[in-house]
Amino acid sequence: MVWSKVLTVQKYLLAALVLRLLIAPFTYHDDVVTNYWWGKFALDFPLRGYYDWLNFGGYVTPDQPPLYVLYYRLIRQCYLFIYQYLWWLNTHIPAFPSNFMQWYFDHGNQILQKVPSILADLGLIIILFKKFPQIINQKIFFIFVLFFPPLFYNSAVWGGNDIILNLLGLASLYFLYRKQIVLSFLFITLCLLFKTSWLIFLPLYLVMIIKAKPKLSSLLISILLSFFLVFIFSFAFAPVFSYSWLFNLYLTKILPGAMPQLTANAFNFWALLYGLTPRLDDVVVFLSFNYRQISMLVSIFLTLLISINLYRNYNLNQLLLSLVNITLVCFMFMTRMHERYTFPLLIPLLVLSILAPKFKKYLYLLTFTHILNVYHWWWVPHIPVLINVLSQVYVVRLVSLLNLIILLFLLRIQFFHVSKS
């Protein structure tokens, strides 16, 4: 790459960073407020009993794993560290705007939550440019990647942490694909201690371990490392730590989620059938099976088929496509899905589109449906015409149908048109 082109890329990267930081202070989702309270309570009270008897009053009881809570506890500590220096400026420098202190008191902690995600956004993009320099020669695609809407919207506008979770998960798969077993176990353990979303990929992970054929010593070291990490990040929360306590925590408080509905604002198969009207998913509909059980059976069955297909046709393209399809299968057919849950497929699909340009059309379509879904019910920025359109039930069903059609096309490619790599 010539020096002038390097400078051009650096200017675009700086512009992307500045734009994200300029937008960040203006708004954030209610989830950010929830994370604020979880982090504050984790710092103000002892961690022991955090999940068991700490009373959160009118605030949402935590349903995320220990590392997630510790992450927002650390952000709270950063907020307080900055606060003391801002307060010194406020009391010693007459020209310092005191109204800024009130803003920082009300919103500073929440806005700080965005900073790691914004930096992770740019970090991912830099990695992509280094690994795939051909992107830079495709101006439109280069700009699309640089300002990739789901990354931009999730970190700088919404205030989400999806990029951090997915970087941990993708790092684990990257190292496993390169047969670096210990590093892979390190990152997958951190990933599952942060959030449980990546549990759906464990069948793929098993396929990759089988294909990697690790030495027994490496496998044992990796497993011991995982148990050690689990202990380090979890023992402080337990009244009396045991792995059975942690297993029960995941099973009863984390995995069920907070909204036992057919769809929690996800444009999926259930939205296609019933719209987004809240419906409980424990209603028995066939023999003794309820919606939740049926959704799990369908998702597990299709996930196993995809995993078997990957085992038989193991290469990088198939691995990326398997990540995309499993994410979309679970999003489309599992109950309790939220609007952001197509996020994990977008980065693998972005990389797949670089390796095999025929997938670009699916990337653009799923980016479009993802943004529409995330925008729905939050309505930021406020665009009355778009709000009116997306509030129509037939539009919700139409976008849900589009997601289903895309899934069928991608499954057809995976099972009947094996991609070489």
N, C-alpha and C positions, 0 to 999 in steps of 0.2 A: 504494500500500500504506500503510495507516494506521501511525502510529508504534508502537502497541502490538503490531501484528503483526510489525513489524521486530524489536522486542525479543524476541518469542517465537522468531523464527527464529534470532536471535543466541544465545539460550539453548540451543536445540537443537543448533546448530553447536558451541558450546562443550562441551556434553555429549558430542557425537560425538567431538570431539578428545580430551577427557579420558579417555573410555572406551578409545579406541584406545591412548593412551599408557600407561594402566594395565595393559592386557593385554600390550603389546609386550614387557616384560622377561621373561616367563615361559617362552617357547618360541620356537624357530625351526627351519626345515627344514634338512636336510643341504646343500641348495643354497647356503644362506647361509654355511655353513662353507667350501664350495668357493670362493665369492666372496671370503671373507676371505683365503684362501691366495693367490688370484690377485692381490688388491690388495697383500698383504704382499710377495710376490715382486717385484711391479712397483716397489715402493718400495725394497726391500732390494738389488736388483740393477739393473744398467743395462737400459734398455728394449730396446736394440739386441740382437737375438738372442732376444728373449722367446719368440717363436713358433718359432724355428729350432733353437737348441741349448741353451737354458736347461733344466736338468734339474729337473723337479718331483718327482722321487723317487716316493714312494707317493701323491702327491696327483694329482688329475685334471689332465691337460694342458689348457690353455685352448682352447676351441673357440668363443669369442665374439670379435667384432670389437674393434678398438683402442679406440674410445670407451668401450666397456663396461669394459675393463681400466683405463682412466684414471679412470673414475668410481669404481671400488672402490679405486684408489690414492688418490684424493682423500679418500674416507671413512677410509682408514687414516691419512692425515695428520691429519684432524680428531680421530680417536681419540687419537693421540699428543699433539696439542696440548692436549686436555682432560686427558689423563693427567698431564702435568707440573704442572698446577694442582691437580688432586686430590692428587697426591703431596705438594705443598707443604702443603696443608691437613692431610694425614695426619701429616706430620712436625712441624707447628707448632701444631696445635690438638689438645690432649689429648682433647677430647670427640669428635673425629672418629672414626667407626666404622672401624677398620682392616680389618675383614672385608669392608667394601664395596670396598676396593682389590683384594682377591683376586677378588671377583665381577667387577669392572670389567676386571681383567686377563684373566680367562677368557672373559667374554661381552660386554664393552663394545663392541668393534669390531663384533660381529655385530648387537647391538641397534641401534647407530647406523645400520646399513644400512636399518632400518625407517623412520627419521625422514623422509627425503625422500619416500618413498612415502606415508606417512601425511599429510604436508602436501599432496602432490599429490592425494590422495583428496579432502581438504576443499576444495582449490582447484577441482577439477572440479565438486564439488557447488555451490559458490558461483556458478560460471559458469552452471550449469544453472538455478539459482534466479533469476539476473539475466536470463538470456535467455528463460526460460519461467516467469514469476511465477505462472502459473496452477497450477503444481504445489502451491504453498503452500495453495491453497484446497481441495485434495483430501487430507485429513488422512492417510488410510492410505497413499496413494501418496507423499506428502511424507515420511513416516517411513521408508517402504521405500527411497526414494532416499537419504535421509540416512544410513541404516545399510545401504546396498546390500550384501548379503552377500558377493559376489565381491570388491568393493573392500576391505571390512573384513577379510575372511579373508586375502586375499593380502598386504596390507600389514602389518597389526597382528599376525597370527598366524603365517602362513607366512614372511613376510619377503621377499616377491618384489618385482620391479621392473616388473611388467607395466604398471602404470598410467603409469609414466614413458615407457616405449616407446610406448604407445598415445596418450598426449597429444602426443608429438612427431609421430606419424603423422597423427593427427586434425587437428592444427594445420596440417600441410602441405595436407591436403584442404580445410580451411576456407578458407585463403588462396587456394588454386587456384580454388575455387568462386566466390570474390569477385574472381577475375582479378588477384590480387596475386602475380605469377609469381615474383619474386625471393624473397619471404618463403616461398613454398611450396617452392621448391627448397632453401632454407636448412634448413627443418625436415625434409624428406624425406631429405636427405643426412645430417643428424644422426641421424635415425631408423635408417637403414640402417648407419650407422657404430656404432650402439649394439647392435642385434640385426638379424638377417636375416628375422625373421618377416613383416615387411611387404612382402617381395618378391612375395608372392602377389597384392598389390593393384596391381602395376605396370600390368597391362592397363586397370584402371579409371583409373589416373592418366593413361595415354595418351589415353583417351576424354575425360577432363576437359580436357587440354591442347588437344585438337582443338576442343572446344566453346568454350574460352576465347579461341581465336584470338589468341594473344599477338603483339605486335610482334616482329619478328626481333631487334631490338636487346635487348629484355627477355629473350628466350630465350637469346641468346648470353651476356649478362651472368649469367644464372642458371646456365648450364652452366659458365661459368668460375668462378663462386662455388663451385659444387659441387666442381670439381676442386681448387680452392684449399683448401677445408675438408678434403677427403680427404687432401691432402698434409700439412696442418697436424697432423692427428690421427694420421697413420700413419707419417710419415717416421722418427720416433724408434725405431720397432720394427724397421725393415728394416736388414739388413746393408749393403745398398746400395739406396736407395729407387728404385723404378720402379713405374709403374702395373701393369705385368705381374706384378711380385712380389706386389702387393696382390691382383690378380685370382687368382693362383695360390693365395694364402693362403685366400681365400674358397672357392675351388673345391675345395681338397684338405683343409682343416682345419676350416672353419667350416660350410659347407653340409651336408656329410655327416652331421654330428651324432655323438653319442657312442654311440648304441644302434641298430645296424642291424637292428631287429626289426620284425615286422609291426605291432605296437602296443606302445608303451612306456607302458602303463597308461592308454591312452585308450579310453573307452567308444564305439567306433566300429564301422564295418562289419566290420573284421577281428576285433574282439572278439566281435561277433555270430556270426561263423562259427566262430572257434577258441577263444574265451575269451581269457584274458590269459596263457596259457602261453607263455613266450618261444619265438619261431620266427624264424629268420633270413629276411630279405626278399629275399635274392638267389637263392632257389630258383626254377629254371625251371618254369613251370606251363603255358604255352601257346606252342606253336611254340618260338621262341628267347627269348621274353619271360619275365622273372622278375616276382615280386610287385611289386618296387619300380618297375620300368618300367611295368607295367600301371597301378599306382596313379597314377603321374605322368601318363600319357596320359589317364586318366579325369578327373583333376582339371583338367588343362589344357583339355581339351575343354569341360567344364562351365563353367570360368572364362571361356573365350572366348564361349560362348553368353550368359552373364550380361552380359559386357561389351558385346556387340553389342546386346543388349536395352536396356542403359542408353543406348547411343548413339542408339537409335531413340526412346526415351522418357525424355529427359533432364530430370530434375527432382530436387528434394532428397529426396523420399520414395524414389524409385527408387535414388538414390545410396546412401542409408542401407541400403535393403533389399539392394542389391548387395553392400555390405560384409559384411552378415550372412550372405548366402548363399555368398559365396566362402569366408569363414572356415569355415562349416559343411561345405561341399563338401570342402575340403582336410582338415579334421579327420576327416571320415567316411571318406574314400577313400585319402588318402595314408598310406603306411607311416611308421614312426618318430615317430608323434604322441604327445605327452605329455599328461597329464591337464589341464594348464592351457591348452591351445591353443584352447579356445573363448572365452577371455577377450576377444580383439579384437572379437568380434561383440556383446558385451554393452553397451558404451557406445553404439554406433550404434543398437542395438535399443531401448535406454532412451530415446534421443532420438526415435526413430521412434514409440515408444509414447506419447510426449507429443503428437506431431503427429497421430498416427492411433491413437486408443485401442484399436482392434480388435486391435492387435499386443500389447497387454498380456498376453494369455494366453500368447503365445509367449515373452515376456520372463520371465514367472514360471516356465514350464516349463523353459526353458534355464538360468535361474538355478539351479533345483532340480537339474538333471542335472549342471551344472558343479560345484556344491558337493559333490555326492555323489562325483563323479569325483576332485576334488582331495583329498577326505577319504580316499579309498580308498588303502590301503597306507601312509598316514602316520598315520592314526588319532589325530588331535589335534583336539578333546579326546577322551579315551579313554571311549567309550560302548560297553560290551560287547555290548548287544543290537544296536546298529546295525552294529558290527564283524562280528558273526556273520551278520547278514542280507546285508551287502555282500560277504562272503567267499564267498557261494554263486555258483557260475558261472551259474546260471540267472537270478539277479538282475542280474549284469553284462550278460548277453545281453538281458534285458528293458529295462534302461536304454539300452543301445546301440540296440535296436529303436525305443525312444521317440525318440531323437535322429534316427534315420533317417526316421521318420514325420514329425517336425517339419520336417525338411529338405524332404521331398516336398511338404508343405503350403505352405511358404514359396516354393519354386520355382514351384508352381502359381499362387500369388498374383502372383509377379513376371512370369511369362510369359503368363498368361491374364486377369489382373485388374489392369490397369495402374493404379497409384496416382497420382492427380493431386496436384500441389503448386503 
